[in-house]
């Protein structure tokens, strides 16, 4: 009788362990956004919207929505690269997003990205020290990071 009980408990433990490991490896995709009204133009919005896919606590994919999909500007349309030294301008910033996301966000642990410091509101945008950003496109980077963090806050809900 004891042997049967021990075997039954061992089977239950193994099945439980497999279930826990399967849950940890479950893929989940969540949507997040950062959106705020332009401080100078009423009714015009800046922002970023993303779908973030996570598996086992690691970000495996990020889809960044286009302006056409959201109706907002993720990058200022009138931003010229020669306005300030070091600025990328609209076109170069837009071209940099995909590779920057793949190099800096995809593959990161959720906890790491949640620990980054970024702010994006109509009153200003910033990226904290030690948080990756696109050189010459701090405001756009802040919008993307805030949107990703917003998505990550929805995991498991």
C-alpha positions as CSV (number, residue, x, y, z in Angstrom):
1,X,0.0,0.0,0.0
2,X,2.8,2.4,0.9
3,X,4.5,1.7,-2.5
4,X,1.3,2.6,-4.4
5,X,1.0,5.8,-2.4
6,X,4.7,6.7,-3.0
7,X,4.3,6.0,-6.7
8,X,1.1,8.0,-6.9
9,X,2.7,11.0,-5.1
10,X,5.8,10.7,-7.4
11,X,3.5,10.8,-10.5
12,X,1.6,13.8,-9.1
13,X,4.9,15.6,-8.5
14,X,6.2,14.9,-12.0
15,X,2.9,16.0,-13.6
16,X,2.9,19.1,-11.5
17,X,6.5,20.0,-12.5
18,X,5.6,19.5,-16.1
19,X,2.6,21.7,-15.8
20,X,4.6,24.5,-14.1
21,X,7.3,24.3,-16.8
22,X,4.7,24.4,-19.5
23,X,3.1,27.5,-18.0
24,X,6.5,29.2,-17.7
25,X,7.1,28.5,-21.4
26,X,3.7,29.7,-22.5
27,X,3.8,32.4,-25.1
28,X,1.7,35.6,-24.5
29,X,1.2,38.7,-26.7
30,X,0.0,41.9,-25.1
31,X,-0.7,45.3,-26.6
32,X,0.5,48.6,-25.1
33,X,0.5,52.2,-26.0
34,X,1.9,55.6,-25.2
35,X,-0.3,58.4,-26.5
36,X,-0.6,62.1,-25.6
37,X,-1.9,65.3,-27.3
38,X,0.6,67.6,-29.0
39,X,1.3,70.5,-26.6
40,X,1.1,73.0,-29.5
41,X,-1.6,71.5,-31.8
42,X,-4.9,70.6,-30.2
43,X,-6.3,67.3,-31.6
44,X,-3.0,66.1,-32.9
45,X,-1.4,63.2,-31.0
46,X,2.0,61.7,-30.6
47,X,2.5,58.2,-29.5
48,X,3.5,54.6,-30.1
49,X,1.5,51.4,-30.0
50,X,3.1,47.9,-29.8
51,X,2.3,44.2,-29.6
52,X,4.9,42.5,-27.3
53,X,5.3,38.8,-27.3
54,X,6.8,37.1,-24.3
55,X,7.8,33.5,-23.6
56,X,9.4,32.3,-20.4
57,X,9.9,35.8,-19.1
58,X,11.8,36.9,-22.2
59,X,10.6,39.3,-24.9
60,X,10.6,37.3,-28.2
61,X,8.9,39.9,-30.6
62,X,7.8,43.5,-30.8
63,X,5.5,44.8,-33.5
64,X,5.5,48.6,-33.7
65,X,2.3,50.0,-35.3
66,X,2.6,52.5,-38.1
67,X,1.1,56.0,-38.0
68,X,-1.5,54.9,-40.5
69,X,-2.6,52.1,-38.1
70,X,-2.9,54.4,-35.0
71,X,-3.7,57.8,-36.4
72,X,-1.0,59.4,-34.3
73,X,2.6,60.5,-35.0
74,X,5.2,58.3,-33.5
75,X,7.8,60.7,-35.0
76,X,7.2,64.3,-35.8
77,X,6.5,64.7,-39.5
78,X,8.2,68.1,-39.7
79,X,11.3,67.0,-37.9
80,X,14.4,67.8,-40.1
81,X,17.8,66.2,-39.3
82,X,19.6,69.5,-39.6
83,X,17.4,71.3,-36.9
84,X,19.8,70.4,-34.1
85,X,23.3,68.8,-34.3
86,X,23.0,65.0,-33.8
87,X,19.3,64.8,-34.5
88,X,18.3,62.1,-36.9
89,X,15.2,63.7,-38.3
90,X,11.9,62.0,-39.2
91,X,13.1,59.7,-42.0
92,X,16.2,58.4,-40.3
93,X,14.4,57.8,-37.0
94,X,11.7,55.9,-38.7
95,X,14.3,53.8,-40.5
96,X,16.1,53.0,-37.2
97,X,13.1,51.6,-35.2
98,X,13.0,48.0,-36.4
99,X,16.7,47.3,-35.9
100,X,16.8,49.2,-32.6
101,X,13.9,47.2,-31.3
102,X,15.5,43.9,-32.4
103,X,18.9,44.9,-30.9
104,X,17.7,46.4,-27.6
105,X,14.3,45.0,-26.7
106,X,13.9,41.6,-28.3
107,X,15.7,39.0,-26.2
108,X,15.6,41.1,-23.0
109,X,14.0,39.8,-19.8
110,X,10.7,41.4,-18.9
111,X,12.1,42.5,-15.6
112,X,15.0,44.3,-17.3
113,X,12.7,46.3,-19.6
114,X,10.3,47.1,-16.8
115,X,13.3,48.6,-14.9
116,X,14.1,51.0,-17.7
117,X,13.4,54.7,-17.1
118,X,11.4,56.6,-19.7
119,X,8.7,59.2,-19.8
120,X,6.6,60.5,-22.6
121,X,3.9,63.1,-22.1
122,X,2.9,66.4,-23.7
123,X,5.1,68.1,-21.2
124,X,8.2,66.4,-22.3
125,X,9.9,63.1,-23.1
126,X,13.0,61.6,-21.6
127,X,15.0,58.4,-21.4
128,X,16.9,57.7,-18.2
129,X,20.6,57.0,-17.7
130,X,21.4,53.4,-18.5
131,X,18.2,52.9,-20.6
132,X,19.0,52.2,-24.2
133,X,17.9,54.8,-26.7
134,X,18.2,55.7,-30.4
135,X,20.9,58.3,-30.5
136,X,19.4,61.5,-31.9
137,X,15.8,60.3,-31.4
138,X,15.3,60.4,-27.6
139,X,11.6,61.5,-27.8
140,X,10.7,58.7,-30.2
141,X,12.6,56.2,-28.1
142,X,10.8,57.3,-25.0
143,X,7.4,56.7,-26.7
144,X,8.4,53.2,-27.8
145,X,9.8,52.2,-24.3
146,X,6.7,53.6,-22.5
147,X,4.4,51.6,-24.9
148,X,6.4,48.4,-24.4
149,X,6.3,48.9,-20.6
150,X,2.6,49.5,-20.8
151,X,2.2,46.2,-22.7
152,X,4.3,44.3,-20.2
153,X,2.2,45.6,-17.3
154,X,-0.7,43.6,-18.9
155,X,1.0,40.2,-18.8
156,X,-1.0,37.5,-17.2
157,X,-4.2,39.6,-17.0
